[in-house]
């Protein structure tokens, strides 16, 4: 049992760092500062980039998306390499989705995950990002692009040689993001999902 606890204790600082960085509610703060809007009470009620886009416009939405990706990437880079970097990245996504500052009600984690795995797994992330962009451009459904990219990334990552911890981390994050998109998936199936720009 000792090695198990020793391993966790070694990863704990990286987990704490990742969660702290990921939990920074950038979309919420930007919307509040720029226009006094509480994202939790408008649009989808989500504090991520898509709702910022709908309520504050394209420029603000893109800025928040990039900032959310940057905090995920920064958490990984600061943590270093190996399992610690993966632990920090997964924790950053969890922090974004469940930020303590907003009563554990945050975004859906896609942008933050793209920053995390852009560092940990650049090629799978690039392919997933291209798929996301093509689907959103074609359908105008951000949620559909997010779901497809989320499924695609761990599938590609497992098929490539590399650190097994990254494969596991990508799978855990994908499961969490898909769980957060369960409502979107139901609306897509029912054809009641809102398209971007509507």
HELIX and SHEET records of a PDB file:
HELIX    1   1 UNK A    2  UNK A   22  1                                  21    
HELIX    2   2 UNK A   26  UNK A   35  1                                  10    
HELIX    3   3 UNK A   39  UNK A   41  5                                   3    
HELIX    4   4 UNK A   49  UNK A   56  1                                   8    
HELIX    5   5 UNK A   58  UNK A   79  1                                  22    
HELIX    6   6 UNK A   83  UNK A   97  1                                  15    
HELIX    7   7 UNK A  100  UNK A  102  5                                   3    
HELIX    8   8 UNK A  110  UNK A  120  1                                  11    
HELIX    9   9 UNK A  122  UNK A  139  1                                  18    
HELIX   10  10 UNK A  142  UNK A  158  1                                  17    
HELIX   11  11 UNK A  164  UNK A  180  1                                  17    
HELIX   12  12 UNK A  182  UNK A  190  1                                   9    
END                                                                             
